[in-house]
Amino acid sequence: MKKVFLILGLAISTLSFGQKKSDKFVSGTVTVSKEKGSDATYEVSPLLGYYVTDKVSVGAFGSISKDGADKSTSVGVFGRCDFLKVSKSTTVWSQVDISTSTDEVASVKTTATSVGLGLGLNHSITSKLDLTLGLGQLGSFVSSEGNTQLSLGFTGIENPFVKPTVGLLYRF
């Protein structure tokens, strides 16, 4: 795992050498749902990033969620590339992330490490505020308790446009 972080750090340093753009940003999503007769379900997922070039950003993220008695927390780092400018205010991005998570289901804790490849877009509302749409993971590799799993494509989702994550991104 240390080697992966070292390689990611070296790649970021190489990409950022001689570049002029350096926008910091904060983003995230909050999800809350409540059904009659059950406890509320929630997820809070903040993200903090830094543009090292006009198209490449890096950062860290976290997530806390609760669904009944089940709890989950995760932290990770990401590298994102804005690769397609659809219009003056809309950009499509791809993201590679590495995270570690702890899930507690029925009082049994499980820890996992994962690498994922995601896709999404940003739509600028103002020069500092963007609406963010995440379409989910295109691929992932998860290692948990000695078991590994490789998934390619929008696994578990018949239509990736049905379950997007919507959030806000603020540049400062």
Backbone as a chain_set.jsonl record, in Angstrom:
{"seq": "MKKVFLILGLAISTLSFGQKKSDKFVSGTVTVSKEKGSDATYEVSPLLGYYVTDKVSVGAFGSISKDGADKSTSVGVFGRCDFLKVSKSTTVWSQVDISTSTDEVASVKTTATSVGLGLGLNHSITSKLDLTLGLGQLGSFVSSEGNTQLSLGFTGIENPFVKPTVGLLYRF", "coords": {"N": [[0.82, -1.178, 0.0], [1.989, 1.222, 0.743], [3.718, 1.609, -1.367], [1.953, 2.197, -3.46], [0.924, 4.702, -2.667], [3.311, 6.152, -2.748], [3.984, 6.01, -5.496], [1.748, 7.354, -6.561], [2.175, 9.887, -5.403], [4.636, 10.617, -6.632], [3.816, 10.742, -9.318], [2.011, 12.854, -9.197], [3.712, 14.961, -8.442], [5.342, 15.087, -10.719], [3.465, 15.775, -12.723], [2.688, 18.283, -11.8], [4.867, 19.984, -12.001], [6.044, 23.023, -13.125], [3.531, 24.022, -13.794], [0.786, 26.385, -13.706], [-1.8, 26.703, -12.553], [-3.605, 26.582, -9.51], [-5.95, 25.821, -7.856], [-7.796, 25.369, -4.941], [-10.275, 23.166, -3.647], [-13.427, 22.247, -2.2], [-15.73, 19.658, -1.747], [-18.65, 17.557, -1.835], [-21.176, 15.198, -0.69], [-24.388, 14.691, 0.813], [-26.58, 12.361, 2.091], [-29.763, 11.49, 3.113], [-32.289, 9.385, 4.239], [-35.55, 8.267, 5.082], [-37.76, 5.818, 5.968], [-41.107, 4.875, 6.645], [-41.62, 3.446, 9.791], [-38.99, 2.58, 10.156], [-35.507, 3.12, 11.033], [-33.673, 6.157, 10.328], [-31.591, 6.478, 7.455], [-28.328, 7.459, 6.647], [-25.679, 9.2, 4.894], [-22.619, 10.837, 4.808], [-20.305, 12.462, 2.853], [-17.524, 14.042, 2.542], [-15.083, 15.863, 0.524], [-11.846, 16.968, -0.271], [-9.819, 18.876, -2.345], [-7.174, 19.694, -4.752], [-6.162, 21.519, -7.506], [-3.575, 20.655, -9.535], [-2.804, 21.144, -12.087], [-4.38, 22.704, -14.958], [-6.174, 20.724, -15.628], [-5.828, 18.5, -13.991], [-6.396, 17.169, -10.81], [-5.868, 16.483, -7.32], [-6.51, 14.859, -4.184], [-8.181, 14.267, -0.992], [-10.627, 12.171, 0.599], [-13.553, 11.27, 2.503], [-15.957, 9.212, 4.236], [-18.923, 8.675, 6.03], [-21.366, 6.518, 7.143], [-24.643, 5.294, 8.037], [-26.915, 2.71, 8.403], [-29.579, 1.659, 9.802], [-28.584, -0.606, 12.21], [-26.167, -0.998, 11.039], [-22.937, 0.253, 10.336], [-20.583, 2.356, 8.631], [-17.361, 3.511, 7.702], [-14.988, 5.369, 5.793], [-11.844, 6.337, 4.339], [-9.748, 8.035, 1.99], [-7.619, 8.668, -0.906], [-7.433, 10.547, -3.989], [-6.996, 10.902, -7.557], [-7.765, 13.033, -10.169], [-8.867, 13.671, -13.487], [-9.826, 16.121, -15.712], [-11.126, 15.478, -18.627], [-12.725, 16.03, -20.862], [-14.241, 18.716, -22.337], [-17.403, 19.615, -22.465], [-19.072, 21.806, -22.815], [-18.855, 25.401, -22.423], [-19.245, 25.596, -19.694], [-19.389, 22.98, -18.673], [-17.749, 20.031, -17.748], [-16.343, 16.818, -18.238], [-15.063, 14.288, -16.135], [-12.601, 11.849, -15.089], [-11.702, 9.561, -12.518], [-9.305, 8.188, -10.298], [-9.095, 6.308, -7.403], [-7.938, 5.472, -4.089], [-8.75, 3.708, -1.244], [-9.514, 2.997, 2.226], [-11.68, 1.114, 4.23], [-14.007, 0.6, 6.938], [-16.424, -1.577, 7.958], [-19.258, -2.217, 9.945], [-21.322, -4.695, 10.562], [-23.998, -6.21, 12.025], [-22.608, -6.26, 14.486], [-20.114, -7.22, 13.687], [-16.953, -6.458, 12.618], [-15.421, -5.445, 9.596], [-12.638, -4.88, 7.564], [-11.534, -3.218, 4.659], [-9.576, -2.662, 1.714], [-9.507, -0.654, -1.131], [-9.31, 0.009, -4.67], [-10.374, 2.226, -7.073], [-12.033, 3.209, -10.142], [-13.579, 5.955, -11.4], [-16.249, 7.989, -12.848], [-17.544, 11.131, -13.886], [-19.136, 14.43, -13.867], [-18.707, 18.015, -13.903], [-20.553, 20.969, -13.561], [-20.385, 24.318, -14.05], [-21.753, 26.753, -12.002], [-21.239, 29.269, -10.965], [-18.171, 31.217, -11.001], [-16.88, 30.138, -8.841], [-18.464, 28.074, -7.85], [-19.61, 24.805, -8.452], [-21.84, 22.351, -9.777], [-21.856, 18.977, -9.112], [-21.774, 15.751, -10.565], [-21.613, 12.438, -9.98], [-21.108, 9.377, -11.565], [-20.629, 6.865, -10.61], [-18.681, 3.832, -10.046], [-16.512, 2.71, -12.545], [-14.817, 0.642, -12.48], [-13.34, -1.553, -10.048], [-11.13, -2.707, -7.467], [-11.072, -4.735, -4.748], [-9.839, -5.604, -1.6], [-10.298, -7.629, 1.107], [-10.044, -8.966, 4.264], [-8.352, -11.059, 3.372], [-9.61, -11.89, 1.051], [-10.152, -11.168, -2.396], [-11.569, -9.018, -4.914], [-12.385, -8.238, -8.203], [-13.942, -5.881, -10.183], [-15.461, -4.828, -13.157], [-16.948, -2.333, -15.163], [-20.25, -0.879, -14.664], [-21.015, -2.242, -12.029], [-23.61, -4.02, -10.417], [-25.503, -2.145, -10.947], [-28.015, -1.619, -13.111], [-28.599, 0.515, -14.822], [-26.439, 3.097, -15.021], [-27.106, 5.774, -14.872], [-29.245, 6.0, -13.243], [-28.618, 5.957, -10.512], [-26.945, 8.255, -9.676], [-24.536, 10.312, -7.87], [-25.087, 13.439, -6.514], [-23.673, 16.554, -5.94], [-22.081, 19.49, -4.48], [-19.407, 21.649, -5.467], [-16.959, 23.752, -4.276], [-14.722, 26.288, -5.045], [-11.769, 27.708, -3.7]], "CA": [[0.0, 0.0, 0.0], [2.888, 2.372, 0.783], [4.245, 1.784, -2.719], [0.919, 2.838, -4.269], [0.904, 6.112, -2.291], [4.558, 6.738, -3.235], [3.85, 6.157, -6.949], [0.774, 8.428, -6.78], [2.852, 11.137, -5.058], [5.613, 10.929, -7.68], [3.072, 11.131, -10.515], [1.465, 14.189, -8.945], [4.833, 15.902, -8.502], [5.754, 15.199, -12.109], [2.438, 16.512, -13.455], [2.527, 19.656, -11.332], [6.067, 20.767, -12.251], [5.948, 24.04, -14.16], [2.157, 24.409, -14.097], [0.433, 27.617, -13.018], [-3.097, 26.708, -11.875], [-3.559, 25.965, -8.186], [-7.234, 26.04, -7.183], [-8.22, 24.426, -3.91], [-11.726, 23.026, -3.66], [-14.081, 21.344, -1.258], [-16.917, 19.12, -2.379], [-19.208, 16.461, -1.057], [-22.591, 14.863, -0.779], [-25.083, 14.268, 2.03], [-27.763, 11.59, 1.75], [-30.58, 11.106, 4.256], [-33.588, 8.832, 3.85], [-36.321, 7.721, 6.2], [-38.981, 5.115, 5.588], [-42.025, 4.703, 7.764], [-41.397, 2.235, 10.575], [-37.578, 2.192, 10.248], [-34.577, 4.193, 11.382], [-33.154, 6.955, 9.211], [-30.334, 6.08, 6.835], [-27.616, 8.645, 6.198], [-24.29, 9.112, 4.455], [-21.95, 12.118, 4.643], [-19.076, 12.181, 2.098], [-16.778, 15.246, 2.152], [-13.923, 15.691, -0.343], [-10.997, 18.151, -0.328], [-8.905, 18.673, -3.468], [-6.258, 20.737, -5.19], [-5.808, 21.411, -8.921], [-2.141, 20.809, -9.765], [-2.761, 21.739, -13.425], [-5.718, 23.115, -15.362], [-7.045, 19.567, -15.823], [-5.528, 17.416, -13.058], [-6.521, 17.497, -9.393], [-5.619, 15.418, -6.354], [-7.096, 15.199, -2.905], [-8.564, 13.241, -0.027], [-12.062, 12.102, 0.839], [-13.989, 10.406, 3.58], [-17.375, 8.884, 4.193], [-19.511, 8.076, 7.228], [-22.757, 6.171, 6.848], [-25.348, 4.433, 8.986], [-28.16, 2.141, 7.89], [-30.043, 0.847, 10.927], [-27.476, -0.912, 13.114], [-24.949, -1.13, 10.245], [-22.167, 1.489, 10.236], [-19.45, 2.269, 7.714], [-16.503, 4.687, 7.562], [-13.884, 5.165, 4.855], [-10.981, 7.465, 3.992], [-8.929, 7.697, 0.836], [-7.032, 9.715, -1.745], [-7.845, 10.41, -5.371], [-6.434, 11.701, -8.638], [-8.866, 13.272, -11.095], [-8.495, 14.335, -14.735], [-10.915, 16.689, -16.514], [-10.635, 15.091, -19.95], [-13.592, 16.42, -21.963], [-15.014, 19.936, -22.114], [-18.633, 19.462, -23.236], [-19.471, 23.172, -23.138], [-18.06, 26.388, -21.679], [-19.425, 25.423, -18.252], [-19.525, 21.574, -18.292], [-16.547, 19.229, -17.971], [-16.408, 15.414, -17.842], [-13.83, 13.875, -15.486], [-12.411, 10.477, -14.628], [-11.027, 9.595, -11.222], [-8.734, 6.979, -9.712], [-9.008, 6.515, -5.959], [-7.485, 4.396, -3.213], [-9.375, 3.961, 0.051], [-9.651, 1.931, 3.206], [-12.977, 1.271, 4.88], [-14.381, -0.305, 8.015], [-17.865, -1.804, 8.013], [-19.723, -2.964, 11.104], [-22.63, -5.267, 10.261], [-24.373, -7.165, 13.08], [-21.504, -6.239, 15.46], [-18.911, -7.824, 13.122], [-16.202, -5.443, 11.868], [-14.661, -5.889, 8.444], [-11.82, -3.819, 6.981], [-11.238, -3.469, 3.248], [-8.806, -1.683, 0.953], [-10.005, -0.724, -2.504], [-8.848, 0.913, -5.718], [-11.521, 2.38, -7.962], [-12.002, 4.094, -11.299], [-14.906, 6.549, -11.48], [-16.568, 8.902, -13.936], [-18.54, 12.117, -13.493], [-19.007, 15.721, -14.542], [-18.907, 19.254, -13.165], [-21.209, 22.035, -14.313], [-20.137, 25.567, -13.336], [-22.871, 27.651, -11.752], [-20.522, 30.539, -10.917], [-16.735, 30.956, -11.144], [-16.413, 29.405, -7.658], [-19.384, 27.022, -7.44], [-19.966, 23.821, -9.469], [-22.716, 21.232, -9.47], [-21.088, 17.772, -9.427], [-22.537, 14.535, -10.784], [-20.783, 11.241, -10.033], [-21.873, 8.274, -12.157], [-20.304, 5.586, -9.997], [-17.405, 3.193, -10.351], [-16.365, 1.932, -13.78], [-14.068, -0.544, -12.117], [-12.798, -1.525, -8.696], [-10.418, -3.861, -6.927], [-11.28, -4.687, -3.303], [-9.187, -6.653, -0.819], [-10.876, -7.621, 2.44], [-9.896, -10.189, 5.058], [-7.718, -12.086, 2.565], [-10.368, -12.122, -0.182], [-10.061, -10.069, -3.359], [-12.63, -8.991, -5.914], [-12.189, -7.302, -9.296], [-15.201, -5.599, -10.877], [-15.349, -3.903, -14.275], [-18.268, -1.886, -15.604], [-21.117, -0.382, -13.607], [-21.494, -3.459, -11.398], [-24.725, -3.92, -9.495], [-26.416, -1.096, -11.376], [-28.422, -1.885, -14.487], [-28.461, 1.77, -15.547], [-25.63, 3.961, -14.165], [-27.685, 7.108, -14.777], [-30.336, 5.956, -12.281], [-28.111, 6.161, -9.164], [-25.786, 9.146, -9.594], [-24.403, 11.14, -6.681], [-25.12, 14.848, -6.858], [-23.092, 17.354, -4.874], [-21.575, 20.814, -4.811], [-17.964, 21.843, -5.406], [-16.647, 25.166, -4.065], [-13.296, 26.616, -5.218], [-11.29, 28.847, -2.904]], "C": [[0.873, 1.254, 0.0], [3.46, 2.66, -0.598], [3.247, 2.507, -3.609], [0.868, 4.335, -3.967], [2.158, 6.827, -2.79], [4.485, 6.983, -4.744], [2.881, 7.281, -7.281], [1.401, 9.788, -6.481], [3.862, 11.561, -6.108], [4.921, 11.382, -8.967], [2.511, 12.54, -10.373], [2.564, 15.236, -9.037], [5.279, 16.144, -9.936], [4.75, 16.028, -12.913], [2.374, 17.979, -13.056], [3.743, 20.535, -11.613], [5.853, 21.747, -13.4], [4.537, 24.477, -14.502], [1.762, 25.623, -13.255], [-0.867, 27.57, -12.229], [-3.012, 25.989, -10.533], [-4.825, 26.289, -7.403], [-7.477, 24.951, -6.15], [-9.73, 24.326, -3.996], [-12.187, 22.057, -2.593], [-15.387, 20.914, -1.917], [-17.5, 18.056, -1.468], [-20.68, 16.258, -1.296], [-23.105, 14.487, 0.605], [-26.354, 13.563, 1.576], [-28.481, 11.2, 3.033], [-31.887, 10.541, 3.718], [-34.249, 8.204, 5.068], [-37.583, 7.081, 5.645], [-39.824, 4.898, 6.835], [-41.746, 3.377, 8.469], [-39.952, 1.786, 10.667], [-36.726, 3.395, 10.62], [-34.126, 4.927, 10.134], [-31.823, 6.377, 8.738], [-29.639, 7.35, 6.381], [-26.207, 8.307, 5.728], [-23.777, 10.533, 4.239], [-20.59, 11.826, 4.012], [-18.38, 13.474, 1.677], [-15.541, 14.899, 1.318], [-13.158, 17.013, -0.38], [-9.953, 17.92, -1.411], [-8.112, 19.903, -3.836], [-5.921, 20.505, -6.664], [-4.314, 21.658, -9.074], [-1.869, 21.331, -11.171], [-4.179, 22.185, -13.759], [-6.689, 21.949, -15.45], [-6.864, 18.455, -14.803], [-5.641, 17.914, -11.615], [-6.266, 16.247, -8.554], [-6.276, 15.816, -5.039], [-7.402, 14.0, -2.044], [-10.073, 13.301, 0.191], [-12.348, 11.18, 2.008], [-15.468, 10.131, 3.438], [-17.772, 8.249, 5.524], [-20.954, 7.759, 6.877], [-23.315, 5.256, 7.926], [-26.66, 4.007, 8.355], [-28.682, 1.181, 8.957], [-28.901, 0.647, 11.908], [-26.142, -1.014, 12.377], [-24.278, 0.227, 10.098], [-20.98, 1.276, 9.308], [-18.687, 3.586, 7.721], [-15.414, 4.362, 6.541], [-13.118, 6.462, 4.663], [-10.132, 7.048, 2.806], [-8.373, 8.921, 0.142], [-7.457, 9.476, -3.184], [-6.986, 11.264, -6.279], [-7.515, 11.816, -9.698], [-8.353, 14.019, -12.31], [-9.748, 14.808, -15.458], [-10.53, 16.481, -17.973], [-11.501, 15.546, -21.119], [-14.398, 17.654, -21.578], [-16.226, 19.882, -23.04], [-19.148, 20.816, -23.693], [-18.586, 24.12, -22.319], [-18.131, 26.132, -20.172], [-19.508, 23.964, -17.789], [-18.298, 20.765, -18.709], [-16.761, 17.809, -17.463], [-15.053, 15.03, -17.246], [-13.813, 12.367, -15.217], [-11.561, 10.55, -13.373], [-10.509, 8.224, -10.843], [-8.618, 7.248, -8.221], [-8.54, 5.258, -5.248], [-8.079, 4.696, -1.846], [-9.312, 2.736, 0.953], [-10.952, 2.185, 3.952], [-13.158, 0.238, 5.983], [-15.898, -0.374, 8.048], [-18.188, -2.605, 9.261], [-21.159, -3.4, 10.833], [-22.901, -6.342, 11.311], [-23.224, -7.366, 14.066], [-20.244, -6.956, 14.981], [-18.211, -6.774, 12.263], [-15.394, -6.085, 10.756], [-13.91, -4.692, 7.876], [-11.473, -4.204, 5.555], [-10.396, -2.335, 2.686], [-9.264, -1.808, -0.489], [-9.355, 0.324, -3.395], [-10.001, 1.01, -6.708], [-11.261, 3.343, -9.097], [-13.408, 4.627, -11.495], [-15.036, 7.525, -12.632], [-17.629, 9.876, -13.441], [-18.391, 13.395, -14.284], [-19.264, 16.856, -13.57], [-19.57, 20.249, -14.098], [-21.066, 23.314, -13.492], [-21.402, 26.393, -13.232], [-22.35, 29.08, -11.695], [-19.045, 30.215, -11.078], [-16.187, 30.155, -9.965], [-17.268, 28.205, -7.276], [-19.771, 26.137, -8.626], [-20.993, 22.843, -8.915], [-21.982, 19.985, -9.957], [-22.013, 16.574, -9.558], [-21.559, 13.374, -10.903], [-21.603, 10.071, -10.535], [-21.529, 6.911, -11.569], [-18.977, 5.038, -10.469], [-17.47, 2.423, -11.667], [-15.628, 0.631, -13.513], [-13.558, -0.419, -10.703], [-12.078, -2.828, -8.387], [-10.511, -3.735, -5.424], [-10.588, -5.883, -2.66], [-9.692, -6.546, 0.616], [-10.692, -8.979, 3.103], [-9.309, -11.343, 4.247], [-8.442, -12.427, 1.276], [-10.215, -10.921, -1.099], [-11.185, -10.179, -4.381], [-12.314, -7.906, -6.929], [-13.514, -7.133, -10.025], [-14.948, -4.586, -11.976], [-16.738, -3.573, -14.783], [-19.066, -1.381, -14.421], [-21.761, -1.576, -12.908], [-22.618, -3.168, -10.417], [-25.745, -2.864, -9.866], [-26.768, -1.362, -12.833], [-28.266, -0.643, -15.364], [-27.69, 2.746, -14.669], [-26.206, 5.363, -14.0], [-28.85, 7.158, -13.787], [-29.857, 6.314, -10.873], [-26.875, 7.069, -9.133], [-25.72, 9.806, -8.224], [-24.324, 12.585, -7.142], [-24.577, 15.624, -5.671], [-22.697, 18.726, -5.369], [-20.068, 20.837, -4.654], [-17.722, 23.35, -5.294], [-15.142, 25.378, -4.171], [-12.934, 27.801, -4.34], [-9.806, 29.051, -3.078]], "O": [[0.545, 2.239, -0.662], [3.664, 3.819, -0.96], [3.638, 3.34, -4.426], [0.78, 5.151, -4.885], [2.084, 7.981, -3.211], [4.883, 8.048, -5.217], [3.147, 8.081, -8.179], [1.183, 10.744, -7.225], [3.942, 12.742, -6.445], [5.392, 12.305, -9.631], [2.535, 13.324, -11.322], [2.368, 16.287, -9.647], [5.561, 17.279, -10.32], [5.146, 16.889, -13.699], [2.042, 18.831, -13.88], [3.643, 21.753, -11.467], [5.519, 21.344, -14.514], [4.364, 25.254, -15.441], [2.348, 25.857, -12.198], [-1.021, 28.355, -11.293], [-2.418, 24.916, -10.433], [-4.759, 26.972, -6.381], [-7.377, 23.761, -6.449], [-10.398, 25.288, -4.375], [-11.448, 21.178, -2.148], [-16.062, 21.716, -2.564], [-16.905, 17.701, -0.451], [-21.338, 17.026, -1.998], [-22.348, 14.023, 1.458], [-27.116, 14.101, 0.773], [-27.869, 10.638, 3.942], [-32.519, 11.14, 2.848], [-33.583, 7.682, 5.962], [-38.369, 7.72, 4.946], [-39.3, 4.757, 7.94], [-41.65, 2.327, 7.834], [-39.688, 0.711, 11.204], [-37.17, 4.54, 10.533], [-34.187, 4.394, 9.026], [-31.038, 5.856, 9.53], [-30.272, 8.228, 5.794], [-25.627, 7.288, 6.102], [-24.423, 11.336, 3.567], [-19.808, 11.045, 4.553], [-18.614, 13.962, 0.572], [-15.021, 13.786, 1.394], [-13.77, 18.073, -0.509], [-9.274, 16.893, -1.41], [-8.335, 20.997, -3.317], [-5.452, 19.429, -7.034], [-3.834, 22.752, -8.777], [-0.808, 21.905, -11.419], [-5.081, 22.057, -12.931], [-7.9, 22.148, -15.358], [-7.686, 17.539, -14.756], [-5.063, 18.937, -11.248], [-6.426, 15.118, -9.017], [-6.562, 16.992, -4.817], [-6.961, 12.882, -2.308], [-10.706, 14.338, -0.006], [-11.489, 10.411, 2.441], [-16.15, 10.744, 2.617], [-17.059, 7.405, 6.068], [-21.683, 8.616, 6.376], [-22.584, 4.552, 8.623], [-27.417, 4.83, 7.84], [-28.271, 0.022, 9.007], [-28.314, 1.617, 12.387], [-25.093, -1.106, 13.015], [-24.928, 1.223, 9.782], [-20.441, 0.174, 9.206], [-19.293, 4.657, 7.743], [-14.972, 3.218, 6.438], [-13.673, 7.552, 4.807], [-9.83, 5.868, 2.627], [-8.621, 10.057, 0.546], [-7.799, 8.356, -3.564], [-6.338, 12.215, -5.842], [-8.117, 10.815, -10.085], [-7.503, 14.901, -12.188], [-10.627, 14.009, -15.78], [-9.702, 17.219, -18.506], [-11.063, 15.461, -22.266], [-15.149, 17.632, -20.603], [-16.101, 20.079, -24.248], [-19.608, 20.962, -24.826], [-17.679, 23.679, -21.612], [-17.176, 26.422, -19.452], [-19.686, 23.731, -16.593], [-17.867, 20.807, -19.862], [-17.302, 17.615, -16.375], [-14.011, 15.402, -17.785], [-14.853, 11.714, -15.13], [-10.79, 11.491, -13.189], [-11.188, 7.216, -11.042], [-8.106, 8.291, -7.813], [-8.718, 4.14, -5.731], [-7.934, 5.808, -1.337], [-9.09, 1.611, 0.506], [-11.286, 3.327, 4.268], [-12.556, -0.836, 5.969], [-16.574, 0.65, 8.153], [-17.482, -3.555, 9.6], [-22.087, -2.592, 10.869], [-22.115, -7.278, 11.463], [-22.904, -8.496, 14.438], [-19.381, -7.274, 15.799], [-18.787, -6.26, 11.304], [-14.765, -7.127, 10.942], [-14.482, -3.612, 7.725], [-11.158, -5.359, 5.269], [-10.496, -1.191, 3.13], [-9.399, -2.913, -1.015], [-8.913, 1.377, -2.933], [-10.543, -0.01, -7.134], [-10.371, 4.19, -9.018], [-14.336, 3.854, -11.731], [-14.057, 7.847, -13.306], [-18.511, 9.499, -12.67], [-17.626, 13.459, -15.246], [-19.941, 16.691, -12.555], [-19.207, 20.365, -15.268], [-21.565, 23.392, -12.37], [-22.046, 26.698, -14.236], [-22.93, 29.989, -12.289], [-18.693, 29.052, -11.272], [-15.123, 29.548, -10.085], [-16.843, 27.391, -6.456], [-20.202, 26.632, -9.667], [-21.003, 22.55, -7.719], [-21.532, 19.944, -11.103], [-22.931, 16.401, -8.756], [-20.758, 13.337, -11.837], [-22.677, 9.791, -10.002], [-22.088, 5.901, -11.995], [-18.241, 5.699, -11.202], [-18.359, 1.597, -11.878], [-15.797, -0.354, -14.232], [-13.362, 0.69, -10.205], [-12.366, -3.883, -8.951], [-10.073, -2.729, -4.865], [-10.73, -7.019, -3.111], [-9.539, -5.509, 1.262], [-11.124, -10.006, 2.579], [-9.728, -12.488, 4.417], [-7.916, -13.198, 0.474], [-10.156, -9.784, -0.632], [-11.684, -11.266, -4.676], [-12.009, -6.774, -6.553], [-14.136, -8.112, -10.437], [-14.281, -3.578, -11.742], [-17.609, -4.442, -14.827], [-18.597, -1.451, -13.284], [-22.923, -1.89, -13.165], [-22.573, -2.185, -9.678], [-26.75, -2.704, -9.174], [-25.891, -1.33, -13.696], [-27.847, -0.743, -16.517], [-28.225, 3.194, -13.655], [-25.825, 6.073, -13.069], [-29.387, 8.233, -13.518], [-30.611, 6.915, -10.108], [-25.844, 6.663, -8.597], [-26.715, 9.857, -7.502], [-23.573, 12.909, -8.062], [-24.972, 15.384, -4.53], [-22.943, 19.084, -6.521], [-19.513, 20.131, -3.812], [-18.215, 24.128, -6.111], [-14.371, 24.726, -3.468], [-13.684, 28.772, -4.243], [-9.234, 29.964, -2.483]]}, "num_chains": 1, "name": "protein.A"}
